[in-house]
Amino acid sequence: MSERELTHLEVPCFVDYSEALAGRELMAHGLGPDFDLWMLALDEEGHEVLRFSEPGAPPESIRLPETQRKFHYVQPLPGGELLLVDGRCEYREEAAPADRNAVVYSRAGVLSRELTLGDGIQDVQATTDGRLWVSYFDEGVLGNGRWAAMNPEQEPMGRSGLVLFDSRGKRLSEYDAGAVGTDIIIDCYALNVASDDETWLYFYTDFPLVRLRAGSRPVTWRTPVAGANALAVGSTHVLFGGSYSARSIFELFVLEGRRKSELAPAGSFVFVDSDGYRWQPTWMCGRGPWLYGGEGTRAFRIDLDTLVASAKVWH
């Protein structure tokens, strides 16, 4: 795809978190059900959770106790609780079958409980009522290391590729490829918990787009995009962030093309900041109609309404 075929859209910096990090290590980032950006920083004194809700505004800060553990995901839970998750979970022995790789803290930094969510976690997104959608990459689906060595008959917790837990780690449901009518999930590349009742996913190997909605039949679309690692969704459009061939290109589609199960192209975008610098994000995540991305110590965000309006002007 040539540059002439791309729409260049200015997307200003949402937040520069270099001062908030102050030389600390950024361990995790995620979007909560309120679409705010949450980050987890680590220094010698322990972990600090940062919540960014307004462009350019200083973050809310929650200091947690010192621990040697490392975490890869952070999510807010009801009642001011915070969930931290390690994406790796080792199977040990039948008496104590697996690490508790998730912890829940109060806003005051008091440890409330520990959970086991399985190995090979790709993403974690919580609902407003505290349910946890957890997606998995191939090692979490197929098994890895001691999960197979200790007990070959023990299936990985993430065998389905997507599992719904309650806030205390009880499994509520999991993805059923046969019932949905797709191949099995080998690696869930993108997850978007758009609301308490609606979850979207996109996965390897054929990269279908799937909508799970409470009280409705699952809906699937064939996609022409391979390897995207984030998506934003609305009632009429979907935006894919990145692909195998072009990590810094964003592709917009109408959800219903000539055939209901196909996507209709609506525009391909390059995002530039207010100085005209092309965003080349090293991470992206989406919830509902919002897609966030980060490069260095800066992050941007874009909503589908803005994209759709830009696509209409362009065409």
N, C-alpha and C positions, 0 to 999 in steps of 0.2 A: 504494500500500500504506500503510495507516494504522499509526500507532505501536502500536495495540492488537493488530495482527497480528504484531508483531515480538517476538522473545524478546530481552530485554536481558540480556547475559551479561557478568559482570565478567572482564576480561582485564587483569591488572596490567602495569605497565611492565616490560619485560624488561631494558632498559638505557637510561639517559640518558647520551648520549655528548657532552654539552656540554663537560665537562672534558677528555675525551680529544681533542676537536677543538681546544679552546683557541683559538677564533677563526679556525681554518683553514677552507679551503673543502672541503666534502665533494664528491668527484668521482664516486664510484661505490660501489655496495653490491651484494652478492650472497650466495647461500647455496652453500656447498661441499657435497661428497658426504657429509660428516659432519653436515650440517644446522646448522653454526655460521654466524654472521653475520660476513661480511668487509666491510670498508670501506676506501676509499682516500681519504686526505686530502692536500691540497696546500698548501704554504707556500713562502716564498722559498728555503728550503733544499732543496726537492724534495718527493718523494712519501713518504708513510708508510702502510703497510698495517696495519690494525688488525683483530684477530680477537677477537670476543666469543663466548664459549662457555658462560658461566654467568651467571644473572641477577645483576645488580648488581656482578659482579666486574670488576676492571680488565682491559683487553684485553691480549693479546699484541701487541707492536709490532715491526714490521720496517721499518727505514729504508732507502730506496732512493736511488740517486744523483740529483743534480739533472739535470733535463731540461726542455726547453721544451714537450715534448709533453703533450697532455692525453688522458686515458683515461676510458672510460665503464663498463668492466666489469673485475672482478677475480675470479680463481678460483685456488684452490690446486691444485697438481699433485703427483704422486708425487715422493719424494725431497726434499721441502721446497721445491720450486720454486714460483714465483708467476707467474701469467699476467695481464698487463694488456692490455686491448683498447680501441682507439679504434673507435667505431661507424661512423666514416666512412673511406672508402678511395678515393682518387682514382686513376683510370686516367690514365696519363701518355703513354706511347708504346710501340710494339710491342717495342722493345729492352728496356724495363724496364716491363712493362705495368701495374703497380699498386703503390701504396704498400704497404710492410710495416706493417700497422696493428696488429700484436700483438707484444708482447715478452715474453720469459721471463727472469726473474731467479732467482738462487739466494737462499737465505735470508740469505746474507751480503751481498746487494746487488750481485752480479756478474752482468752481462748474459750470458745463455747463448746466446740465438738470437732471431731476428726471423721473423715469419710474416705471410703475407697471407691474411686471412679474408674479404675482400670488403667491399662498401659496404652501408650501410643495415641495420646489425646491430640487431636488437631485443633479443636476450638471448644469453648464453653460459653454459653449465653444463658442468662437467667431471665425468668419472667418476673412480672411485678409481684406475683404471689409466691416466689421462691422456688419454683420448679427449675430444674437444670437440664437444658439440652446439651448433650455432650457428643461431639463428633470425633471420629478416629481416622488415623492414617493407616497404611497397610500393616505395620507391625502390631497395631492395636486390634486389627481385624483378623489377621492370620495367625497371630501369636509370635512371640519373640523370647529368646533367652530362656530364663528359668520357668516361664509360664509353661513351655512345652517340656523342658527337661525334668521338672519336679513332678509333674503329673500329666502325662500325655492325654488323658481323658478329660482334663479340665479345659473347657472352652474359654477363650479370652472374653473378658467382660464386654469388649467392643466388637464382638464377632459380627454384629449386624451393621456396623459402621455409624449408627446413630442411636443413642439411648436417651430416654427421658427418665430422670431421677427426681425424687422429691428433695426438699432442702436438708434432709437427714441421710441422704444416700440410698434410699430405697428405690429399686428399679420399678418404674411405673409402666413403661412400654418400650418397644424398640422398633426400628425400621423393618418392615416386612416387604421385601422386594417382590415376592410372589403376589401378594395382595395388591401392591401398587402397579405391578406390571412392568418392572424394570429389571435389568441385571442387578446382581448383588453389588453393594458398595465395596470397592477395594480400598479407596482413599477418598475421603470426603474433602474436596478441595475448598468448598465455600459453604458456609452456614449463615442463615439470616433468620433470626427469630423476630419476625416483624411485629408480633403482638402476642398476648397471652394465648390466643387461639389460632395463630397462623405461623407456620415455620416453612422456610424454603431451604432447599439443599441442591448441590451441584457436585457431581462426583465422577471419578475415574471408574470404568474405562471409557464409556461412550459419552460421558459428560451430558447427561440429561438434566434439565431443570425440573424440579419437583416441588409442588406446593402441597403441604399438609395443612388442612383446615378443619378444626373441630366441627363435627356434625355434618361434614361434606366428604364426598369421595375425593381421593387424591387426584391431582391433575399433573400431567407431565407434558413437557415440550422437548422436541429435538432441538439441539443448539448447534450453530456453526462455529462456536468458540471452544477451543481446546486449551485447558490449562489455566484458566482464570482463577485467581485466588481470593476474590471478593465480589459480592454483588449487592446492589441496592434494588428494591422492588417497590412497585406501587400498584394501583388498580389496573393500569393500562400498559405500563412499560417496565422493562428491566434493564439495568446497567451492569455490565461486566467490567471488572477492573483487571486489566492485564490479560495476557495469554502466553502460551509458549513462544509465539513468534514476536510479540511486541508487548513487553512488560509495562511500558509507559503510555499505552494507547487504551482508551476507554470506549467500549462499544455499546450503543443504545439500541434497543429493539422494542417493537410493539409486540405485546403478548399474543395477539391473535392476528396471524397473517392470513393468506388465502385458505390455509387449512388450520383448523383450531389447534392442532398439535405442533404447529410451526411458528417460528418467530420471524417477524418482518423487520428488516434493517431500518433504523431510523437515524443513524448518524454515527460517525467515528470521531473521537475527540482527543486532542492533546490539551492538557491543562498547563497554563503558565501562571506564574505569580504576578504581582503588581509591577515587578521590574522586567517582566517578559521572560523570566527564566523558566525553562521547561521543568515541571515537576517530574521526577523520576523516583517514585516512592520505593522504599525497601520493605515497607509493610503496608497492608491495606486491610480494612475490615468494614463490614456493612451491617446496618440494622434498619429494617423498614426502608424508607425512602432515602436514607442518608448513607453516604460512603465517605469514609475517612482514609487518609493515607499520610505517611510520614517519610521524611527524608532528612537525615542528619538529626538536628534538634528542632525541626519545624514540622508542623502538621497542617494539613488542609482538610476541608470538608466540603461536600457538594450534595445538594438535594436534587431529587428527580424533577421537581417542578422547574428548576432552573435549567436543567438539561433539556427537558422537553420543549420549553420556550425557546431555547437557543437553537434546537434542531428545526423548529418551525420557521424561525427567522432565516436560518441558513438555506432551507429548501424553498 
